[in-house]
Amino acid sequence: MTTAGFAPRDARDRSARRLVVVGSGVAGLFGAISAAEAGAAVVLLTKARLGDSNSMLAQGGFAAVLPAGQCAPGDSVASHAADTMTAGAGLGTQAAVDVMVGRAASAVDALLAHGVAFDRADDGRLALGLEAAHAFPRILHSGGDASGAGITRALIARLRGLQAEGRVEVIERATATELVLDCGAVAAVEYVAGGCSQSASGDSPAWGPAVIVRRRVAADAVLLATGGAGQLFAQTTNPAVATGDGVALAFRAGAVLRDLEFYQFHPTALQIRAADGTLRSSLVSEAVRGEGAVIRDASGRRFVADYHPLGELAPRDAVSRALALHRRAGGGQAYLDATGLEKVRGAGFLARRFPGLDAMTRAAGFDWRREPLPIGPAAHYWMGGVATDLDGATSVPGLYAAGEAACTGVHGANRLASNSLLEGVVFAARAVEHFMGGQSGSGQLDLLGQSGSSGSGELGWAQSGSGQRNSAQRNSGQHGWAGPAPRAGEPLCLAAEADAAAEPVGRGELAARMEADAGVLRDATGLARAARALAGWRPGPENGDADPETANLLTVARLLVAAAAAREESAGAHYRLDFPDRRSSEHRSGELSAEAGFDVVRGRVLAGRNS
């Protein structure tokens, strides 16, 4: 194993401040493009190929209320904000939600300018679809059910163009392993070249010491856009690269984490047995239910309305919970029934509207025009993550986060369908604005053509101490650093590493334990069982002790389980069988209410809430 030093700057970019972007989903791509176009020196690290990301697999769409005359009659930005807050069980941050939905139309314009081909109606206007928990049709799609791929491919093409011009350096198959700090501020990213998890391209895992080369790239600031952690669970819609890397990196660097107990399971994942007997999940878009598909139990009865008045169009957490509770009560296998759509919409509708899903279901041996699909919940999206303010700034000077790795506050306890791609674009843009010295509202830089309120107000905080302040100023131009302060009340204080005497564990065993004890349905007994198991494990043996991805999964699994055990109530995607009714009574700290939530910070010991 070799280690290289800080990557030097060549003569071309010594005058430009360097932003290192970690991750190549929509947030990372848009952030890198925006920074390069604004004159920054940009390095983008991605641990597989540019196209290996959750964003590429997104089937839903891009939620946005377009200007008058282009939006659905009666729709409004305020309605989008209200739907977002409602889906999030009222635990979202209103200021962050307002920023996101207020910039949505401008984000659409920016994506169109970058070559994204959104679907259009017969009259040439942008086509709008309806998805669960939205009051109006406001979802833009690309390629029917391939919106993520359409957006991601257009952004990759633009990034490759900037790379050809020498304005962006792209380093693929590079797994970030450490955020290097100088006087408390981010100064570099350490990464390993040559090793990555199995990707969509079919690459095999390679973590042996003989193939790992450690390198560092210097940075004036770092934007974490590493996506989610679906590989925590046995059933997931996420690709193999979704191993919680950004959250683990930020935690080890001392950043505040937030809302880790809220993990969304998508209710309609096609579940089939593979040749080896394992159960595999493949996403079936929310938009299928938006078009009129229904969910039935093993007896053929529609049952979701027994658990939520909106039935199949309820928020994802409610539908996933309905499936899990109904099965627990003896309802058996659940099925997604789209057979009636062809009768209503005409022959061939499913193939025209959902070409990717049509091909996927046929490849799996189903003809969904004539038979229902066996479905179940699968881990889909982490609402929690690295806490940021409204400009994407974290509590560590020089460190930004955007996309699923971040917790901006927009999703609350449950993400509204098709808000994820929107959030990634909006907050990546705001992070770049802040990094380039044009804090939102200053008029110096406005990547989406619309200024919002600054994140340095009620959500912001100023670093104390001369060393930290000097580092902050170095990393943010003429502006002092602002980031999220820990919320009132004692935070969860957890260790970064496992005990040295821990036993090796494979990812399959880890995912099975998390699925069983920290999935859709939770209780104190199961969470305690998971915590004991996690505390006694270390990475291995399948990829060896050098495997940083399994180490990251273990770290974030411990964090999630501790946060879930601390929240003794049910809210959004966090459902406690032992506390089934949401309540707002005080928690053990005596200071944190349900609305305040939990922060997680790095400590010396792995324990529950400090007393």
SEPALO-772960 format. One record per residue (C-alpha): x, y, z. Coordinates in steps of 0.1 Angstrom, whole numbers, always signed. Layout:
<recs>
px:py:pz
X:Y:Z $
...
</recs>
This chain:
<recs>
px:py:pz
+0:+0:+0 $
+15:+33:-10 $
+6:+69:+0 $
+10:+99:-22 $
+13:+134:-9 $
-10:+164:-15 $
-17:+168:-52 $
-1:+200:-63 $
-18:+227:-83 $
-4:+233:-118 $
+2:+268:-131 $
-32:+271:-147 $
-53:+270:-115 $
-30:+285:-88 $
-51:+316:-88 $
-84:+298:-85 $
-97:+283:-53 $
-101:+246:-54 $
-134:+228:-47 $
-131:+190:-43 $
-165:+173:-50 $
-169:+138:-37 $
-197:+119:-55 $
-211:+119:-90 $
-249:+118:-86 $
-270:+148:-96 $
-258:+169:-66 $
-222:+162:-72 $
-224:+167:-110 $
-244:+199:-108 $
-221:+213:-81 $
-189:+205:-100 $
-203:+220:-132 $
-215:+252:-114 $
-182:+257:-97 $
-162:+252:-128 $
-184:+276:-148 $
-180:+301:-120 $
-142:+300:-123 $
-132:+276:-95 $
-106:+248:-99 $
-127:+217:-95 $
-117:+181:-88 $
-145:+155:-88 $
-138:+121:-71 $
-162:+92:-77 $
-155:+57:-64 $
-169:+38:-94 $
-178:+54:-128 $
-196:+87:-132 $
-228:+70:-140 $
-229:+47:-110 $
-252:+65:-86 $
-286:+65:-70 $
-295:+95:-93 $
-289:+74:-124 $
-315:+49:-112 $
-342:+74:-102 $
-374:+65:-120 $
-396:+92:-106 $
-390:+127:-116 $
-382:+163:-107 $
-409:+181:-86 $
-413:+217:-96 $
-441:+243:-98 $
-436:+261:-130 $
-446:+297:-137 $
-482:+307:-143 $
-495:+292:-175 $
-471:+263:-174 $
-482:+247:-141 $
-513:+228:-133 $
-544:+249:-127 $
-546:+258:-90 $
-510:+247:-82 $
-486:+270:-64 $
-452:+271:-47 $
-470:+273:-14 $
-489:+241:-22 $
-457:+223:-30 $
-442:+235:+3 $
-473:+224:+22 $
-472:+189:+6 $
-435:+186:+15 $
-441:+195:+51 $
-471:+172:+54 $
-452:+142:+39 $
-424:+149:+63 $
-448:+145:+93 $
-444:+182:+100 $
-408:+178:+111 $
-392:+195:+81 $
-374:+229:+84 $
-398:+254:+69 $
-371:+278:+58 $
-352:+251:+39 $
-384:+238:+23 $
-393:+274:+11 $
-358:+278:-4 $
-361:+244:-22 $
-396:+249:-37 $
-390:+285:-44 $
-360:+277:-66 $
-375:+247:-84 $
-386:+265:-116 $
-352:+281:-119 $
-336:+247:-114 $
-356:+233:-143 $
-344:+262:-165 $
-308:+254:-154 $
-312:+217:-163 $
-327:+225:-196 $
-297:+248:-203 $
-274:+218:-196 $
-292:+197:-221 $
-317:+178:-200 $
-346:+166:-223 $
-377:+166:-201 $
-408:+150:-216 $
-433:+173:-233 $
-470:+172:-239 $
-485:+172:-274 $
-487:+210:-274 $
-449:+212:-267 $
-452:+223:-231 $
-434:+204:-203 $
-455:+174:-193 $
-465:+172:-157 $
-473:+140:-138 $
-490:+132:-105 $
-473:+112:-78 $
-483:+101:-43 $
-489:+129:-17 $
-487:+157:-42 $
-519:+178:-44 $
-513:+186:-81 $
-495:+172:-111 $
-461:+189:-109 $
-436:+161:-117 $
-414:+165:-147 $
-401:+133:-162 $
-374:+124:-188 $
-378:+93:-209 $
-410:+83:-191 $
-396:+63:-161 $
-359:+71:-166 $
-358:+107:-153 $
-326:+101:-132 $
-308:+87:-161 $
-319:+115:-184 $
-308:+142:-160 $
-276:+124:-150 $
-264:+117:-186 $
-270:+153:-196 $
-249:+165:-167 $
-222:+140:-174 $
-220:+152:-210 $
-216:+188:-198 $
-190:+177:-172 $
-170:+158:-198 $
-170:+189:-220 $
-156:+210:-191 $
-130:+182:-185 $
-119:+184:-221 $
-114:+221:-217 $
-92:+215:-187 $
-117:+232:-163 $
-125:+200:-143 $
-104:+171:-132 $
-124:+139:-129 $
-109:+110:-110 $
-129:+78:-113 $
-125:+46:-91 $
-113:+68:-62 $
-129:+61:-28 $
-126:+89:-3 $
-113:+76:+30 $
-106:+107:+51 $
-112:+144:+53 $
-79:+160:+63 $
-82:+189:+87 $
-59:+219:+93 $
-67:+240:+123 $
-102:+226:+124 $
-110:+233:+87 $
-110:+209:+57 $
-77:+211:+38 $
-76:+179:+17 $
-93:+146:+9 $
-75:+113:+12 $
-87:+86:-12 $
-77:+52:-24 $
-73:+45:-61 $
-80:+12:-77 $
-106:-2:-52 $
-143:+1:-53 $
-174:-19:-46 $
-191:-38:-74 $
-207:-12:-96 $
-234:-13:-123 $
-206:-19:-148 $
-199:-53:-133 $
-166:-44:-117 $
-156:-68:-89 $
-147:-57:-54 $
-110:-51:-49 $
-98:-40:-15 $
-66:-60:-10 $
-36:-40:+2 $
-17:-49:-30 $
-41:-29:-52 $
-48:+1:-30 $
-28:+33:-35 $
-35:+61:-11 $
-35:+97:-24 $
-44:+131:-12 $
-59:+161:-31 $
-56:+195:-15 $
-88:+215:-12 $
-100:+250:-2 $
-134:+234:+4 $
-150:+200:-1 $
-186:+192:-12 $
-198:+158:+0 $
-223:+144:-25 $
-219:+107:-19 $
-255:+97:-18 $
-272:+72:+5 $
-266:+40:+24 $
-291:+15:+10 $
-266:-13:+14 $
-273:-12:+51 $
-304:-33:+44 $
-310:-66:+28 $
-337:-52:+5 $
-328:-19:-12 $
-334:-1:-44 $
-299:+14:-42 $
-269:+4:-62 $
-239:-14:-46 $
-220:+19:-42 $
-245:+33:-17 $
-225:+25:+15 $
-230:+57:+35 $
-194:+70:+28 $
-201:+107:+31 $
-219:+105:+65 $
-191:+83:+79 $
-164:+107:+66 $
-181:+137:+81 $
-187:+119:+114 $
-150:+110:+117 $
-142:+146:+109 $
-164:+159:+138 $
-194:+171:+118 $
-228:+173:+134 $
-252:+147:+120 $
-290:+149:+121 $
-322:+129:+118 $
-304:+95:+113 $
-334:+75:+125 $
-355:+85:+95 $
-348:+60:+67 $
-374:+58:+40 $
-384:+24:+25 $
-400:+25:-9 $
-433:+5:-7 $
-433:-8:-43 $
-402:-28:-50 $
-406:-58:-72 $
-394:-88:-51 $
-383:-120:-68 $
-362:-149:-58 $
-328:-151:-75 $
-312:-184:-86 $
-293:-186:-53 $
-326:-183:-33 $
-320:-148:-21 $
-347:-122:-24 $
-339:-93:-47 $
-357:-59:-50 $
-361:-37:-80 $
-378:-3:-78 $
-413:+2:-93 $
-419:+39:-96 $
-443:+60:-75 $
-456:+72:-108 $
-473:+39:-115 $
-496:+44:-85 $
-500:+80:-96 $
-514:+67:-129 $
-539:+45:-111 $
-523:+12:-101 $
-535:-3:-68 $
-521:-25:-41 $
-538:-58:-31 $
-530:-85:-6 $
-528:-122:-11 $
-566:-125:-12 $
-569:-98:-39 $
-583:-71:-15 $
-571:-35:-15 $
-560:-29:+20 $
-538:+2:+22 $
-568:+25:+29 $
-573:+5:+62 $
-541:+21:+74 $
-542:+55:+58 $
-572:+75:+43 $
-552:+83:+11 $
-547:+46:+3 $
-521:+40:-24 $
-515:+77:-28 $
-504:+82:+8 $
-468:+92:+15 $
-443:+64:+11 $
-437:+58:+48 $
-474:+52:+53 $
-477:+28:+24 $
-446:+9:+34 $
-459:+7:+70 $
-492:-6:+58 $
-476:-34:+38 $
-454:-44:+68 $
-482:-43:+93 $
-507:-61:+71 $
-482:-89:+64 $
-475:-91:+102 $
-512:-95:+107 $
-514:-124:+83 $
-522:-106:+51 $
-494:-124:+32 $
-477:-112:+1 $
-486:-78:-13 $
-491:-71:-50 $
-491:-40:-73 $
-519:-43:-97 $
-516:-22:-129 $
-537:-45:-151 $
-566:-20:-151 $
-545:+8:-166 $
-545:-7:-201 $
-583:-10:-200 $
-586:+27:-191 $
-557:+42:-210 $
-556:+19:-240 $
-535:-10:-252 $
-498:-4:-249 $
-501:+23:-223 $
-477:+7:-198 $
-450:+2:-224 $
-453:+38:-236 $
-455:+54:-202 $
-430:+32:-184 $
-407:+17:-210 $
-379:+9:-185 $
-403:-8:-161 $
-420:-27:-189 $
-386:-41:-199 $
-376:-49:-163 $
-408:-67:-154 $
-407:-88:-186 $
-371:-97:-180 $
-382:-109:-145 $
-408:-131:-161 $
-439:-110:-155 $
-465:-95:-179 $
-478:-67:-158 $
-505:-59:-183 $
-522:-92:-172 $
-508:-101:-138 $
-500:-82:-106 $
-464:-78:-94 $
-452:-92:-60 $
-439:-62:-41 $
-425:-53:-7 $
-408:-23:+10 $
-371:-18:+2 $
-346:+7:+17 $
-347:+37:-6 $
-337:+71:+8 $
-320:+85:+40 $
-337:+117:+52 $
-309:+121:+78 $
-273:+129:+71 $
-247:+156:+76 $
-264:+186:+91 $
-262:+217:+69 $
-275:+253:+69 $
-294:+268:+40 $
-261:+272:+20 $
-251:+236:+23 $
-224:+245:+50 $
-218:+219:+77 $
-204:+225:+112 $
-169:+218:+99 $
-153:+249:+82 $
-147:+243:+45 $
-170:+213:+44 $
-203:+214:+24 $
-228:+186:+18 $
-257:+182:-7 $
-280:+156:-19 $
-288:+124:+1 $
-257:+126:+21 $
-269:+159:+36 $
-296:+167:+60 $
-309:+201:+49 $
-341:+198:+68 $
-364:+197:+37 $
-375:+161:+41 $
-384:+160:+78 $
-393:+124:+88 $
-402:+113:+53 $
-393:+125:+18 $
-420:+136:-6 $
-418:+118:-39 $
-395:+134:-66 $
-381:+160:-42 $
-347:+144:-40 $
-333:+154:-74 $
-347:+189:-68 $
-330:+192:-34 $
-297:+180:-49 $
-296:+207:-76 $
-308:+235:-54 $
-285:+230:-25 $
-255:+221:-46 $
-260:+254:-63 $
-263:+272:-30 $
-231:+255:-17 $
-212:+267:-47 $
-226:+302:-44 $
-213:+303:-8 $
-180:+288:-17 $
-174:+313:-45 $
-180:+342:-20 $
-214:+351:-33 $
-235:+341:-3 $
-272:+339:-12 $
-288:+373:-15 $
-254:+391:-20 $
-260:+395:-57 $
-224:+383:-65 $
-234:+349:-78 $
-268:+333:-83 $
-265:+301:-102 $
-303:+294:-104 $
-312:+330:-112 $
-331:+336:-80 $
-318:+346:-46 $
-332:+332:-14 $
-326:+340:+22 $
-292:+334:+36 $
-284:+303:+57 $
-264:+324:+82 $
-295:+336:+101 $
-314:+316:+126 $
-298:+283:+114 $
-263:+297:+113 $
-235:+299:+139 $
-201:+314:+140 $
-170:+294:+149 $
-153:+306:+180 $
-115:+306:+186 $
-90:+325:+165 $
-75:+294:+149 $
-108:+281:+137 $
-119:+316:+126 $
-88:+320:+105 $
-93:+286:+89 $
-129:+295:+82 $
-119:+327:+65 $
-93:+309:+44 $
-119:+284:+33 $
-148:+308:+25 $
-132:+338:+10 $
-141:+371:+26 $
-169:+356:+45 $
-166:+340:+80 $
-178:+304:+82 $
-214:+297:+91 $
-228:+262:+97 $
-255:+244:+117 $
-253:+246:+154 $
-262:+215:+175 $
-298:+218:+186 $
-308:+223:+222 $
-305:+194:+244 $
-278:+168:+249 $
-268:+152:+216 $
-261:+115:+211 $
-224:+111:+216 $
-210:+80:+198 $
-177:+64:+190 $
-162:+65:+155 $
-146:+30:+156 $
-154:-5:+169 $
-136:-23:+196 $
-104:-38:+185 $
-115:-72:+197 $
-146:-72:+175 $
-153:-102:+152 $
-152:-99:+114 $
-186:-96:+97 $
-197:-97:+61 $
-220:-72:+45 $
-247:-98:+41 $
-249:-105:+78 $
-248:-68:+86 $
-277:-61:+61 $
-298:-90:+74 $
-295:-77:+110 $
-304:-42:+100 $
-334:-54:+79 $
-347:-75:+108 $
-342:-50:+137 $
-340:-15:+122 $
-362:-17:+91 $
-398:-5:+86 $
-410:-18:+120 $
-388:-12:+151 $
-389:-17:+189 $
-366:-14:+218 $
-358:-51:+219 $
-348:-53:+183 $
-328:-21:+184 $
-309:-33:+214 $
-302:-66:+197 $
-289:-48:+167 $
-267:-25:+188 $
-251:-55:+206 $
-244:-72:+173 $
-229:-41:+157 $
-208:-33:+187 $
-191:-67:+183 $
-183:-66:+146 $
-155:-52:+125 $
-151:-53:+86 $
-144:-86:+70 $
-140:-113:+60 $
-152:-111:+24 $
-131:-81:+13 $
-106:-80:+40 $
-98:-55:+68 $
-87:-29:+42 $
-123:-25:+30 $
-134:+11:+38 $
-170:+6:+25 $
-179:-21:+51 $
-162:+0:+78 $
-184:+29:+67 $
-215:+7:+67 $
-207:-4:+103 $
-202:+31:+114 $
-235:+45:+100 $
-254:+14:+111 $
-243:+21:+147 $
-253:+57:+143 $
-287:+49:+128 $
-296:+23:+155 $
-286:+46:+183 $
-307:+74:+170 $
-336:+51:+164 $
-334:+38:+199 $
-333:+73:+214 $
-365:+84:+196 $
-392:+67:+217 $
-421:+77:+195 $
-433:+71:+159 $
-429:+98:+134 $
-428:+95:+96 $
-405:+67:+84 $
-395:+59:+120 $
-421:+36:+133 $
-418:+21:+168 $
-441:-9:+176 $
-436:-1:+213 $
-446:+36:+207 $
-471:+33:+178 $
-488:+67:+184 $
-468:+98:+177 $
-463:+118:+208 $
-446:+151:+216 $
-437:+145:+252 $
-402:+153:+264 $
-374:+128:+258 $
-350:+115:+284 $
-328:+146:+280 $
-357:+167:+293 $
-350:+192:+266 $
-355:+177:+232 $
-391:+176:+219 $
-403:+155:+190 $
-400:+185:+168 $
-364:+192:+178 $
-351:+158:+168 $
-317:+143:+176 $
-282:+154:+166 $
-253:+129:+166 $
-217:+139:+173 $
-185:+120:+177 $
-175:+109:+211 $
-151:+86:+229 $
-176:+58:+237 $
-203:+40:+219 $
-233:+45:+242 $
-269:+57:+243 $
-280:+92:+252 $
-255:+108:+276 $
-269:+116:+310 $
</recs>
